Amino acid sequence: MTEPVVLRCGQIAVVGKPNVGKSTLLNRLVGEKVSITSRKAQTTRLPLRGILTTATAQFVFVDTPGFQTKHGGEMNKRLNGSVRRTLEEVDVVLWVWDATRLSAADRAVLELIPAKTPVIAVPNKVDLLKDRAALAAAVMELSAVREFAAVVPVAASKGTQTDALLAEIEKLLPVGEPMFDADDLTDKPERFLAAEIIREKIFRLTGDELPYRAAVMIDKFEHEGNLRRIFAAILVDKSSQRPILIGAGGEVLKRIGTEARLDMQKLFGGPVYLELFVKIKSGWSENAAVLRDLGIT
């Protein structure tokens, strides 16, 4: 007689300091790009769930902002708060750090994880590692401070060891029915994903500081058959930032729009009309009402 399949389902937080590859890892595990990425730290601002459903389990990954104490301000306080709240709600935590350098900031994130929650240590970027003995020593030292359910070194950008990581996660998920439909990839609506894609292009195509002073608000999102019409405002702090974002002859804004539109069409599976505007909203990152409208609570 065939043994019945035991279904498991649970939430898995992906946490770490800024810029250790959390979003890249989530996208690789889900098998689709649902979370935006860039080489700049703290690209992620809002927790996002990426969903993978297999024959035996549903994995609900929660991507979180990079936890950091270097910068203050209302927005960073809220981002750190969202990390703490997520850690209280999940079944498993993936603690991600850059395998080439373990820092005090990495350890600070580890200390945030509740003692009751199983942790899988995930040293990322092992393809760049020159001294594997140093990594082994670091893991041994950390294991004396916190018991790990497993240690799975990965190279998220290449997909190295991600199947092994999924196998370890599944062992820790509670038995239960799926939370989402089998074909769902994320819990976020298209409106949210459109804003995130635009923000990713700002991170990738502008200077070091401007992305942190910019936000995206979708003013209008309309469906006309298979066509999506999207009108979005990019908020900046200062009038001096507007020409940087627009660029000479509008070239920077045009490139942001073109690359964002192409990504949206791929994700949404249909044509997209996208129109971008730049608005000056002084002090938006310290304005509780604006942050609330952006979903940063």
C-alpha positions in Angstrom: 0.0 0.0 0.0 1.3 3.5 -0.9 2.2 5.6 2.1 0.2 8.9 2.2 2.2 12.0 1.4 2.9 14.2 4.4 2.4 17.8 3.5 4.4 20.5 5.2 4.0 24.3 5.1 5.7 27.1 7.0 7.2 30.5 6.8 11.0 31.0 6.5 12.6 34.3 7.3 15.7 35.2 5.2 17.7 37.6 7.5 21.1 39.2 7.5 22.9 42.5 7.5 22.6 44.6 4.4 24.0 43.4 1.1 24.8 39.8 1.9 22.6 38.4 -0.9 19.3 37.7 0.8 17.0 38.7 -2.1 19.2 36.9 -4.6 18.9 33.8 -2.4 15.1 34.1 -2.1 14.8 34.5 -5.9 16.9 31.4 -6.5 15.0 29.3 -4.0 11.6 30.3 -5.4 12.8 29.9 -9.0 11.6 33.3 -10.2 12.6 36.9 -9.6 10.1 38.2 -7.1 12.4 40.3 -5.0 14.4 43.2 -6.3 18.2 43.2 -6.1 21.1 45.5 -6.6 24.7 45.8 -5.5 23.7 48.6 -3.1 23.0 47.8 0.6 19.4 47.7 1.9 17.7 47.6 -1.5 14.8 45.7 0.2 12.5 48.0 2.3 9.4 45.9 2.8 9.0 42.3 3.8 8.0 40.2 0.7 6.9 36.6 0.6 8.2 34.4 -2.1 6.4 31.1 -2.4 7.6 27.7 -3.6 5.2 24.7 -3.7 6.5 21.2 -4.3 4.8 17.8 -4.1 5.4 17.5 -0.4 5.8 21.1 1.0 5.0 24.8 0.6 7.9 27.1 1.5 6.8 30.7 2.2 10.0 32.7 2.3 10.0 36.1 3.8 12.6 38.5 2.5 13.5 41.2 5.0 15.3 44.6 4.9 19.0 44.3 5.9 19.2 45.0 9.7 21.6 47.7 10.5 22.3 50.3 13.3 24.7 52.5 11.4 22.0 54.9 10.2 19.2 56.4 12.3 16.1 58.1 11.1 12.4 57.2 11.1 12.6 55.0 8.0 15.5 52.9 9.3 13.9 52.5 12.7 10.8 51.1 10.9 12.8 48.8 8.7 14.6 47.4 11.7 11.2 47.0 13.5 9.9 45.0 10.5 12.8 42.6 10.8 12.1 42.0 14.5 8.4 41.4 13.9 9.1 38.9 11.2 11.4 36.9 13.4 8.6 36.5 15.9 6.2 35.1 13.3 8.2 32.5 11.3 8.8 28.8 11.7 12.4 28.8 10.5 15.2 31.4 10.0 17.8 31.4 7.3 20.7 33.5 8.8 22.7 34.7 5.8 26.1 36.2 5.8 29.0 36.8 3.3 31.2 33.7 3.7 34.3 35.8 2.8 33.9 38.1 5.9 32.0 37.5 9.1 31.4 40.8 10.9 30.1 42.2 14.2 27.0 43.3 12.3 26.4 39.7 11.2 26.6 38.5 14.8 24.2 41.3 15.9 21.6 39.9 13.5 22.1 36.4 14.9 21.5 37.7 18.4 18.1 39.0 17.3 16.7 35.6 16.4 14.4 34.2 19.2 15.9 31.2 21.0 12.8 29.1 20.2 13.1 29.4 16.4 15.3 26.9 14.5 18.1 28.6 12.6 19.9 27.4 9.5 23.3 29.2 9.0 23.8 30.1 5.4 27.2 31.4 4.5 26.7 32.9 1.0 29.2 33.7 -1.8 31.3 30.6 -1.1 32.4 30.7 -4.8 34.5 33.7 -3.8 36.0 32.1 -0.7 39.8 31.6 -0.7 40.2 30.1 2.8 37.6 27.4 3.6 39.4 26.6 6.8 38.6 30.1 8.1 34.9 29.5 7.3 34.9 26.2 9.2 36.5 27.9 12.2 33.9 30.7 12.2 31.1 28.2 12.0 32.6 26.2 14.9 33.0 29.4 17.0 29.4 30.5 16.2 28.0 27.0 17.1 29.2 27.5 20.6 27.0 30.6 20.9 23.9 29.4 19.0 22.8 25.9 18.1 22.1 25.6 14.3 19.7 23.1 12.9 22.0 23.0 9.9 24.9 24.8 8.2 24.5 25.0 4.4 27.1 27.1 2.5 25.7 28.4 -0.8 26.5 30.6 -3.8 23.1 32.1 -4.4 24.0 33.9 -7.6 24.9 30.5 -9.2 22.4 28.3 -7.4 25.1 26.2 -5.7 23.7 24.1 -2.8 20.2 25.6 -3.0 18.6 22.1 -3.4 20.5 20.9 -0.3 19.2 24.0 1.6 15.6 23.3 0.6 16.0 19.8 1.9 17.2 21.0 5.3 14.4 23.6 5.5 11.7 21.0 4.7 12.7 18.9 7.6 11.9 21.8 9.9 8.6 22.9 8.5 5.4 22.0 10.5 2.9 19.6 9.1 0.0 21.5 7.6 -2.0 22.5 4.6 -0.7 25.1 2.1 -1.3 28.7 2.8 -1.3 29.8 -0.9 -2.4 28.3 -4.2 0.2 26.1 -5.8 0.9 28.5 -8.7 1.4 31.6 -6.5 4.9 33.0 -6.5 4.4 35.9 -4.0 1.8 37.3 -1.7 2.2 40.8 -3.2 -0.2 42.4 -5.8 1.0 43.6 -9.2 0.8 47.2 -8.0 3.4 46.6 -5.3 5.6 44.6 -7.6 5.5 47.4 -10.2 6.7 50.0 -7.7 9.5 47.6 -6.5 10.7 47.0 -10.1 10.9 50.8 -10.7 12.8 51.2 -7.4 15.3 48.5 -8.4 16.1 50.4 -11.6 16.7 53.6 -9.6 19.2 51.6 -7.5 20.9 50.2 -10.5 21.0 53.2 -12.7 21.7 56.2 -10.4 24.5 57.2 -8.0 25.3 55.9 -4.6 23.2 58.2 -2.5 20.1 59.0 -4.6 18.4 55.6 -4.4 18.2 56.0 -0.6 16.5 59.4 -1.0 13.9 58.2 -3.5 10.7 56.3 -3.2 8.0 55.1 -5.7 4.3 55.6 -5.4 1.9 54.1 -8.0 -0.7 56.8 -8.8 -2.7 54.7 -11.2 -2.7 51.0 -12.2 -5.3 50.2 -14.9 -6.1 47.0 -16.9 -7.3 47.3 -20.5 -7.7 43.7 -21.6 -4.2 42.2 -21.4 -2.6 45.7 -21.3 -1.6 47.3 -18.0 -1.4 51.1 -17.8 0.8 52.2 -15.0 1.4 55.8 -13.8 4.1 56.2 -11.1 5.6 59.0 -9.2 9.2 58.9 -8.0 9.6 61.0 -4.8 12.9 62.7 -4.0 13.9 64.9 -1.1 15.4 67.9 -2.8 15.1 69.9 -6.0 18.8 69.2 -6.7 18.0 65.5 -7.0 15.4 65.9 -9.7 17.8 66.7 -12.6 20.1 63.8 -11.6 17.2 61.4 -11.7 15.9 62.8 -15.0 19.4 63.0 -16.7 20.5 65.0 -19.7 17.7 65.1 -22.2 15.7 62.8 -19.9 17.9 59.9 -20.7 18.2 58.5 -17.2 14.5 58.6 -16.5 13.8 57.1 -19.9 16.2 54.2 -19.3 14.7 53.6 -15.8 11.2 53.4 -17.5 12.3 51.2 -20.4 14.1 48.6 -18.2 11.3 48.6 -15.6 8.6 48.2 -18.3 10.5 45.2 -19.9 10.8 43.5 -16.5 7.1 44.1 -15.7 6.1 42.6 -19.1 8.1 39.5 -18.3 6.7 39.1 -14.8 3.1 40.0 -15.6 3.0 38.1 -18.9 1.5 40.9 -21.0 2.2 44.4 -22.5 2.7 47.4 -20.1 2.4 51.1 -20.7 4.5 52.9 -18.1 4.6 56.6 -17.4 7.0 58.1 -14.8 7.0 61.4 -13.1 9.4 62.9 -10.6 8.0 64.8 -7.6 9.8 66.7 -4.9 8.6 65.7 -1.4 10.9 67.3 1.2 11.6 65.0 4.2 9.5 62.1 2.9 11.7 59.5 4.7 11.0 61.2 8.1 7.3 61.8 7.4 5.1 59.2 9.2 2.1 59.7 6.9 4.2 59.2 3.7 6.0 56.2 5.1 2.6 54.7 6.0 1.4 55.3 2.4 4.5 53.5 1.2 3.7 50.5 3.4 6.7 51.1 5.7 5.1 50.6 9.1 
